[in-house]
Amino acid sequence: MFGRLFYDSWLAVMILLPLILPWSVHEKRLQRQRNTRLMGIQFRDAISSVLTSMKAGYSVENAFIASYHDMALLYGKGSLICNALAKIGKGLSNNIPIEKLLYGVGKESGNRDIMDFAEVFAVAKRGGGNMTEIIGRTITVISRKMDVEKEIDVLISAKRMEAGIMNLVPFFIILYISITSKGFFAPLYHNLPGIVLMTVCMGLYIGAYLMSERIVNIDV
């Protein structure tokens, strides 16, 4: 799109093709952030299930194993939390401590809340703390954080949509003018001053896009 609309050249398309790599890295980073947030939501529901099982008399290890079935019904077996609980179940069968497995899940998902929970859980387990109370407090803390995130999402949802539309507007403008007024952009194509000007415009667009991404993506 940049090569055809900004330069009207297939050669420019080939030259700009390597930009796919940093773009893919950027998109993977955004996807990882979305997965981290989703993992936090699913983990809260998982430990809610664990808390219910522990109140029914399950040990903490068996409660995590039993929560897999609840999460499979709620999110599906292919969900992030089910994959994590399956790893925890396999680790427990190999006599790996539950707190170590939980920390590994948090580290792999990039979710700080899970890692913090695992550290507190480990200290409480060694010191003989009340696991039911600790898990209940964890659910409360994570829920409060998610409530704040939801409030922020509601407040900036309109701005996020506006940013998405504005990111596409330059392409539509160039495409519309190119179709309705053929030759309008001819002075900007296939000559050095035009190439330099369009390159500057493309750089400004990319900078504006990255800035809008930072503005509408707020971490709590």
Secondary structure as GFF3:
##gff-version 3
##sequence-region A 1 220
A	DSSP	alpha_helix	2	7	.	.	.	ID=ss1
A	DSSP	alpha_helix	10	16	.	.	.	ID=ss2
A	DSSP	three_ten_helix	17	19	.	.	.	ID=ss3
A	DSSP	alpha_helix	20	55	.	.	.	ID=ss4
A	DSSP	alpha_helix	60	75	.	.	.	ID=ss5
A	DSSP	alpha_helix	80	93	.	.	.	ID=ss6
A	DSSP	alpha_helix	98	109	.	.	.	ID=ss7
A	DSSP	alpha_helix	112	127	.	.	.	ID=ss8
A	DSSP	alpha_helix	131	180	.	.	.	ID=ss9
A	DSSP	three_ten_helix	186	188	.	.	.	ID=ss10
A	DSSP	alpha_helix	192	216	.	.	.	ID=ss11
###
